[in-house]
Amino acid sequence: MMLVAFDFGISNTDIAIFQDNKTSFHSIPSEHTSISPKLIKTVLDIHSLSLSEISLIGVTGGKSSDLPENIDLIPIIKINEVDAIGFGAKVLYDIAEEPTLVISAGTGTACVMVQGNNFNHLGGIAVGGGMLEGLGSLLFKNAQGQEINEFATQGSRDKLDLLIGDVVNKIGALSPEITAVNFGKAKIASADSMENTSAALCNMVGEVIGTIAYLNALLIGSSRACFLGRTSYLSEVTKGIDERLQLAGISGQYNDHREYGNVIGVIEQLKNHG
């Protein structure tokens, strides 16, 4: 039996193939075309997969719910994206009955509460890898997140950010190294280096994600934030996330294969189908 799952994301289309009790993963850049049976067949052809070998196809993300009920008599199972996130996180992070915050950090960012097999979408924000790459393109003509992150490792965000230690002596127990104003020094350092700008940019994206994460974790009583999505692989972004989580005593968790969390969740649904 072969099960195939698709997650049609804004930036990437991820594919999981489950066969002989093993799961393999693939990813291609998303095409800005409508999601159709033809597109699915094209992706399958790219990976030398024959429809005749497939028992079930599962889809999530994008407008995949517009797909027909089957392709060449093979059923297409449509999975709500929140359910895909939830089931994927349960597999990756061994989540049981305790309320747990899951953050899907991709092109944008979504927050989901996972408790048993109940998944509640807590909301999302438009800040994520897409914003990082969009601003990178505007600021220095580079829209590659990994490259921006690499430049950031060579820079210093304190050349552009105002830190608490720059503006006050003390605010409670907050470290003087905590950001007071993102890009607060930029008006007097507008010609600063690409490395420093990248560092401040990655940190800002991370801080926003980390703030929304710890607020939602506190809201549902979760002591951890479990991450899915490729943006959580950017080291300088995750530094910003973790600095914010630590303010509230929340543990950020980043397990392997988290970039494929959604298709892992779809595969889990296919295993239990029927």
N, C-alpha and C positions, 0 to 999 in steps of 0.2 A: 504493500500500500504506500503510495506517495501522496503526501499533503503539501500543497504549495500556498504560501501566504504572501500577500503584497501589502505594503504600507506606502501609499502615495503621498509623500510629504511635499512641502513647498520647494525644498532644495534637492532632496534625494528620494528616489524610489527604492525601498528596501525589499528584499525577497528572502524568505526562509523556505527551505526544502527539508521536509521530514520524511526519512525513509530508513528502514532497518534500524529503528530506534535511535537514529542519529539525525542531528539538525545541522545543516550547512547554511551559510549566509552569503548574500551578494548584495551589491548596491550599485546603482547607476544614477547619474544626474537626472532629475525629473524633467520631462518634456512639458513645455507649456502648450499642451494640446489637450483636448477633451479625453477623459478616461473612457476607453472603449474596448470591446473584445479584440479589435485589431491591435491595440496597444499591448494588451496582455499577451497575445500571440507573438508579437514582435519581441517582447522581453523574454518569453520562453525560448524563442529561437536563438536569441543572443547566448543563452546559457545551455543550448543544445538539449532542451527538455521537450519531450513529445507529449502532446495532450493525451494520447492513448495510454500513457503510463500513469496519469494523475487520477486520483480518486475524488479529491475535493480541492477546490480553490477558495481561499479566504481572502477578503479584501477589507481594508480600512483606510481612512484618510482621504483627503481631497473630496471629490464628488463621486467616490466609488459606489455610493448607494444608488446612483443612476444606472449602474450596469444592469444587464438583464439577469434573469434567474439562473441561466446556465450558458456555457459555451460548448458547443458540440456535445450536448447531453451531459456535460460535467457540471454538477451544481456549483454555483457561486454563493458562498456564505458571506453575508455582509455583517461586519462587526463594528459596532459603535466605537469610536476612537477612545472614549473614556474607558470602556470595557477592555479594549486592547491594552491600554496603559496599565490598568489595574491587574489583569491576569499576567501580563509580562513582568510587572514589578513583583508580584507574588512569587513567581518562579525565581527571579534573580536575587531577591532579598529575603526569601523564606518568611514572608509576612503571614502571620496567623490571624488571631482575632483582635489583637491590639490595634487601636486606630493609628495609622501610620501615614505620614505625608509623603507623597510621591511627586517629584518635580520633573516634568517633561521639558527639558531644556534643548530646544532645537532652533529652528529659525525664529520662532517665538517661544513663549514660556507658558506652560499650563500647570496648575496645581490640582492634585486629585487626592482625596482621602480614601485610603484602602482599609477596610475592616471586614475580615472574612472575605466573602464574595460580594460585598456591597461596595460600590465605587461611586463617590460623589465628587462632581466637578466643583471645586471651590472658586474657580475663576482663573483668569490668565492675564498676562500683560504682553504688550507688543514689543518688549525688549528681549533680545536674544541674539543668536548668531547672525540673523538677518540684519539687525540694526548695526552690529559690529562691522559687517562687511559693507553695508551701505554707506556708513560714515567713513569707513576706510577708503572707499572709492571716491567719495567727495573730497576728503582731506588730502589724500596722497595717491590717488589713482590706483589703489590696490584693494581689490575686493576678495582676496583670499584669506579666510580666517586664520588658517594655520600660519601663513606668512606674517600676518599682523601680530599674532601671538609671539612668533619668533623675534620680531623686532622689539616687542614689549619686554622680552626677557633681557634685552640689552639696554633698556632705558630705565629712567627713574620718574615715577609719576609725581613725586613731590616737587618736581620742577614746574608742574602745571596745576597740581591740586593744592588747595589750601587745607592744611591739616589742623586738627584741634589745637595742637601745640603752637601753631602759628598765630592763633587769634585769641586764645584764652589760656589761663594758667591751668585750669582744671574744670571739668564738668563731671561731677560724681566720680565714678570709678573708671571712666573711659580713658583709654590710652591716648597720649598726645599724638600717636601715629594714626589715629582714626581720621578719616576724611571729614572735614567740615564743609567744604564746597568743592565739588568736582569741577575741574578746569577753572578754579577760582583765580589762578594767577595768569590765565591765558591772555587777559587783556593787556598784560605788560610783557608777555612772552610769546606773542603770536607767531614768531618766526622760529619757534623751538624745533628741536630735531624730530625726525620721524619716529625714532626709538622712544623718546619721551612721550610723544603724542600717543603712540600705540599703547604704551604702558598705562597712561591715564585713561585711555579709551577702554581697554580690556578691564581695568579695575572698575570703571564706572558701570559697565554692563554686569560684572560680577556682583557689585554691591547692590544693584537694583534687584537682581534675581535673589541674592541672599536675604535681602530685607523682606521681600514678599514671601520667601520661604519660611523665615523664622516667625513672621507674624501668623501665617497659616498653621505652622506647627504648634505654636502656643494656643491658637484658637481651638484646635482639635485635641490637644493634650498629647502630642507626639514628641518623643525625645529625639527623633531622628528625621532627617530629610533624605530620602532615597532618590537618586538621580537617574534619569534616562536621557538619551539624546546626545548628539555630537558636540554641542556647545560645552558640555561638562567635561570634555577632553582637553579644552584649552587651558593650559596651566595657569596663565595669568588671570583668566576669568575665574577659575575655581579658587584662586587665592582671595579674590574679592568676595566670592560667595562665602568662603569659610570664615573670613574675618567677621562678616555680619552674623553668621550662624553662631559663632562663639560668643557674641554679645548676649545671646539669650540661652546659652548652654545647650544648643542643639548640635547634634552630631551629623555632619554631612557624610553620606556613604556613596561610594562610586565603584560599583562592581563591574567586572569585565562583561563585555557584550551588551552594555547598556545602550549603545547606539541602535541595537536591534530590539529594544524592549517591546515596541509595538507589534512587530511580526512574531516575536516569541509569544505574546499574548494571543494573537490570532491562531497560531499553531495549537495552543492549548485549547482554544475553543473548538477547533476542527477535530482534535482528538476525542472530544466529548460529544461530537455532533451525532444526533440520531441514536 
